[in-house]
Amino acid sequence: MIKEGRVCINGLPVKASYQVKAGDDLSFLLPKAQEPDIEPEDIPLDILYEDSDVLVVNKAKGYGRPSGSRALQPHPRQRRTVSL
């Protein structure tokens, strides 16, 4: 965002090396949100349990996910291991 001139101090674009000082007015322009270019897939899911915090899915053997996919993966800080 800095390289694109979207970060300003006191109304002026700044470089990454700028050191913020007391009293500086920091502002930034977020890029317009774009819809992702993905299509939902109709895949069979055997959902064993679901509530507002937990989703337990029985994944069939051999049914994987594309390399790099983060589908159904929680944030690393929220991962929990559950033994049944």
NORJO-V373364 format. One record per residue. N is the residue number from 1. RES is the residue in one small letter. SS is DSSP state (A for helix, B for strand, O for the rest). PSI is psi as a letter, one per 40 degrees, with the letter a starting at -180 (999 if undefined). BURIAL is b if it has 16 or more other C-alpha atoms within 10 Angstrom, else e. Layout:
BEGIN
N/RES/SS/PSI/BURIAL ; N/RES/SS/PSI/BURIAL
END
This chain:
BEGIN
1/m/O/d/e ; 2/i/O/d/e ; 3/k/O/d/e ; 4/e/O/e/e ; 5/g/O/f/e ; 6/r/O/e/e ; 7/v/B/h/b ; 8/c/B/i/b ; 9/i/B/h/b ; 10/n/O/f/e ; 11/g/O/e/e ; 12/l/B/h/e ; 13/p/B/i/b ; 14/v/O/i/b ; 15/k/O/i/e ; 16/a/O/d/e ; 17/s/O/e/e ; 18/y/O/h/e ; 19/q/O/h/e ; 20/v/O/h/e ; 21/k/O/i/e ; 22/a/O/h/e ; 23/g/O/e/e ; 24/d/O/i/e ; 25/d/O/h/e ; 26/l/B/h/e ; 27/s/B/i/e ; 28/f/B/i/e ; 29/l/O/h/e ; 30/l/O/i/e ; 31/p/O/i/e ; 32/k/O/h/e ; 33/a/O/h/e ; 34/q/O/i/e ; 35/e/O/h/e ; 36/p/O/i/e ; 37/d/O/g/e ; 38/i/O/i/e ; 39/e/O/h/e ; 40/p/O/i/e ; 41/e/O/i/e ; 42/d/O/g/e ; 43/i/O/i/e ; 44/p/O/h/e ; 45/l/O/h/e ; 46/d/B/g/e ; 47/i/B/h/e ; 48/l/B/d/e ; 49/y/B/i/e ; 50/e/B/h/e ; 51/d/O/a/e ; 52/s/O/e/e ; 53/d/O/d/e ; 54/v/O/i/e ; 55/l/B/h/e ; 56/v/B/h/e ; 57/v/B/h/e ; 58/n/B/h/e ; 59/k/O/h/e ; 60/a/O/i/e ; 61/k/O/h/e ; 62/g/O/e/e ; 63/y/O/h/e ; 64/g/O/a/e ; 65/r/O/i/e ; 66/p/O/i/e ; 67/s/O/h/e ; 68/g/O/e/e ; 69/s/O/i/e ; 70/r/O/e/e ; 71/a/O/h/e ; 72/l/O/f/e ; 73/q/O/h/e ; 74/p/O/i/e ; 75/h/O/i/e ; 76/p/A/d/e ; 77/r/A/e/e ; 78/q/A/e/e ; 79/r/O/h/e ; 80/r/O/i/e ; 81/t/O/h/e ; 82/v/O/h/e ; 83/s/O/h/e ; 84/l/O/999/e
END
